[in-house]
Amino acid sequence: MKKTTIHDIARELNVTFSTVARALNDHPAISVATKAAVLETAKRLNYQQNKLASSLRSGRTNVIGIIVPSLDTSFFSSVVHGIEKVMNENGYSVLLYQTGESLTREQKGIETFLQSRVDGVLSSVSSETDGHEMYAQLRKRQVPLLFFDRAIQELPVPSVTINDYQGGFSATEHLIGQGFRRIAHITSDQNLTIFNERLRGYREALLKHGLPFQEDLVFRGRVSLELGKTSVQQLLAQGHSFDAVFAAEDYTAMGALQQLLENGIRVPKEVGVVGFANEAFGAFVTPSLSTVDQQTVKMGEETARLFLKLFGSKDYYGTNPEHIVLDPILIPRNSSQPVS
């Protein structure tokens, strides 16, 4: 069967080739009635637009690249859901790339996006990111770049993040309000702003309430179920006196919770536990896990909206890149307070 072309639509409507082409690309010079007639005829004749040719003419592909560490967690899956929803509503498609926290894979992802001629890159950087050169090069080449959740503070690039300091402060202050006084903290050993800020919030909440910050109650490693387990094992083996754990990530908190229960320690009667991220499993474990919600879907939607707003402007980066900071929401559950 012969493939329908723009010329076929033009002959059918007795208009010029350029009129049909501009109507299909929603050109403002074409009337609403003509656009409607062209679209109806194109559909009736089963016309399929050549996306590559169209992108070459317009300089746009209407495709956005998204880089995330992993989609295994509900956190990043929810953020991507929010991004994709808004982008799809505005006629964009998305390409996803998971780094697995690997710098090499992160670089490969950026190269893949550039080869695919994406209109922009939305990224939550990997924990191995250092030097930031590859992202600096994107900005230098005027490729639209926007960070979400994990941003590189040194680069003048727009971003959408959560107030991680406030989240760490609120989680710690909640434990103090429940009567806990010797609160251990489990965090990442990677130099990422999100974890540094949660640690700062933890420290300052202790100081505000007259409690000492003790370095020997801070445990660092690759955030994971295993880190939570081994940190509690070390606390117990070394004889540290502690009555609560604030973990900078929910899977790590879950590991701590499991290890405490395996050792016959009652949660929260003897030790309280709070995590961070509000992963889906937290509400269904026993005891349910207290956590800090990061407004994931909203983060994704705000990321997409900010990108679209800036992309539609004449100067994407501008003189002062815009930064949106969302408020964290403390969600107390049974792991840090008695069952009501």
N, C-alpha and C positions, 0 to 999 in steps of 0.2 A: 504494500500500500504506500502511495506517495505521501511523503511527509508534508504537512501543511506549513506554509511559510507566511511571512508578513505580506508578501505580494498577493497571496491568495485572499487574505482578509481585506486588503486594499481593493482588489477587484470586486469582491463581494459587496462592499459598501460604496464602491465608486468614489474612493478618496485616494489621496496620495500615500505612497510608502512612508514618507516622513511623518504624516499625520498619525498613521497606525503605530509607528515606532515610538513617537512621543506620547501617544495615549497609553501604550503599554507600560511606559516608564513614568506615568503620572505627571507629565509635564504641565506646569500651571497655565501654559498658553492654550491648552486644549480644553474645550468646554466639557462640562460634566456630562451632557447628553452624548457627546461624541465618544467620550471615554466609556460610557455605559454600553454604547452600541458596539464599540470595538471589543470590549471584554465579553459581551454576549456572543458575538460572532466567533471570537477566538475559542470560546468554550464549545460552541456548536460544531466547529470544524476540527476540534480536538488539537488545537495548536499548543505546542510546548515550547516555551521560551528558551533560547540558548543562554543559560546563565553565564557561561564563560564570556561569550561575546558581549553580553550586557554589562558585565563587570569591567571588561576592558574599556568599553565606551565611557562608563560613568566613573571609573576609578574606585568603585566600591563593590564588595562581594556580598554585603549584608550577612557576613559570617563573623562571629566573635570567638576568639580562643580563650578557654578557661583552664587555668593551671591550679590543681589542688594536690596536697600531699597524698590523699587517699580518699576514696569514696566508701571505704569499709565502715566508717563511722557515720552515724546519723547526722552529726553536726555538719560535715561538709556536704553530704547528700541534700540536706535541707537548704543550705545556702545556695547550692547549684539549682535546686528546684525554684527558689525565689528569683534567681537571675534569669533562668530559662523562661519562666512564666512571662516576665516583663519583656524580655527580648522577642519572644514569639509573638506577643501582642503587637509589637512594633515592626514586624516583618523580618526579624533576624533569626538565623539559625546559629547553633553553638557547636564548637568542637571542644571535646574534653580531653585533658591529658593529666594522668596521675604520675607524680614524681616518685612516690614511695620514699619521700624524704631524701632523695638522691640528687646531688648537684649535677652529676653527669646527665641524668634523665631530665632534669629541669632544663638544662641547656638544649638537649635534643628536642624537648617540647617546644621551646621558643623557636628553634630553627624550623621545625615542622610547620608551625603557625606562619612564619614568614614566607615559607615556600608556598603555603596555601593562600597567601595574600589576604589574611584576615584583616578586618577593618580595625581591630584593636585586640589587646590582650588584657584579661582580668586575671590577676594572680594572687594566690596565697602562698608565699614563698616556702621553700623546703627548709628543714632545720639545718641542712648542710650549706645553705647559701652563705658565701663569704666573698668579700671584695665587691660584690654587687655590680661588677663590670658589665655583665650581660644585660642587666636591666638599665644601667646607665646608657648603654649603647642604643637600646630601644628608644629611650627618650631623646638622645642626640639625633637619631634618625627621624624624629618626629612621629614615631609609631605610637598611637594612643595607648597608654598603659594606665591601669588603675589597680591598686592593691586593695584586698579585702581581708579582714581578720589579721593576717600576718603582713605587716608592712615594713619596708626598709625606711627608717626614719630619716636617714641621711640624704635620701633622694627626694627632690622636690616634685613629687608625683601625687596626684589625688588619691584619696583612700577612704574606705569605710571600715571602721573598726568598732570594737566594744571598749568600754572603759575598764580595762583589766585591773588597774589599780583599785578602783572602787569595788570590783567583784571580789578581789582578794581581801580587801578591808571588811566588806560586808560578811563574807563567809567566816572570817576569824572573829569578828565582833558578835556574830550570831552564836558561835560556840561559847564565847565568854559570857554572853547573856544567859546561856543555859547552865552556867556554873562551872564550866571547864577552865582550868588555869594553866596546865602544862600541855600546850598544843604543839604537836610535831607537824612539820610541813614537808611534803614530798613534791619535788619539782623536777624540771628538765635540766640536764647538764649542758644543753645547747644554749648558745647566746641569742635567744629570741626575745624580742621586746615583750611579747605577751606573757611569758613566764617570769621575766624579770619584774614586770609590773605587778603581777599577782604576789610575788614574793615581797615586794615593797609594801603592798597593801597589808599583807600578813604582819610584817614587822611593825608597821605604824599603828595597827590596831592594838597590838600588844602594848606598845609604848603608851598609847592614849589611855589605856586602862591600868597603867602602872605595873605591867607584867614584863619581865626581862626577856629580851630576845636572846636565844641560846643557839649558837651555831651548831652544836652537837645534836640539836633536834631537827635540823634541816638535812634532808636526804636528796641526792641528785642522781639522775640517770636518764635512760631513754624511757619516756613516759609509756607505761604499759601495765597490764595486769601483773606481770612478773615483778616490775619495780615496786608496786604496792606491797606484794607479798614479802619480798626480800627486805624492804625497809622496815616492816613490822617485825620480821625475824631478827634484824639487827637491833632494833629497839629493845626487844625482849632479851636477847642474848647478852647485850651489853649492860643490862640492868637499868636502863634509863627509866626514870619516873615520868610517865606521860598519861594523860587522861583524854586526849582527843587527837585526831588526825585531820588536817586539811590538805587534801591532795589537789594539785593544780590541773587535774584532768580526771574525768569520770572513770575510765578504765583502771587507772592507777588507784583511785579511791576504792573501786570494786575489789581489786587485789588485796588492798589493806583490810577491807571489811571481811573478805573470805578468810584471811590468815588469822584475824582476831577471833573469829568464830571457831576456826579449827583448833585454836589454843584454849577454847573454853571461856573466852572473855566475852562478857555480855555487852552488847551494843544496843542502846547507848548508855545503859545503866553504869557501866564501868569505863567505857571509852566511846566518845562520840566521833562520828565520821562525816565529813562534808567533801564533796567533789566539785567539779567545774565542767560545764558544757551542757548539762541536762540531756545526756544520751538517752535514747528511748528505753533502754533496759532498766534505768534507775527507779522508775515508778513500780516495777513489777518484782524486784528482788525482795528478800526478807532478811532484815528490815529494809524498807524502801530507803533509797539513798538521797540524802539531802544534797542539794547542788546549787549551781548558779546558772541560770538560763541566759544565753547570749542572743536571744531574739534572732535565730538563724534565718528564718524565711524573710523577715524584715530586712536583715542584713543583705540578703541576696537581692531583694527588690530595690533597696536603696542603692546598691552597687550598680545595678542595671540602669536605674533612673539617672544617677549622677553621670554615668558614662554617656548616655544618650544626650543629656543636656549639654555636656562639654563637647561631644562629638559634633553637635549641631551648631556650635559656636565657631567663630573665625579663628580663635586661638585656643586650642585644646588645653594647653598647660597654663597659659596665662602667667601673670607675674606672681600670683599667690595661689598655688594649687589648693583646691578645696578639700577639707577633711571633715567627714561626718563621723561623730563618735556617739554610739548608741549606749544607753544605760543598761547595765546588767540587772537581772531580776533574781533575787534570792528565793529559792524554793525549799523551805524547810520540810523535811520528811522524818520518818521514824528513826533514821540512823543518828540523829543528833538531838532528838527530843522525845520525851515519853509518849507512848501511844495514848491518844486522847479517847 
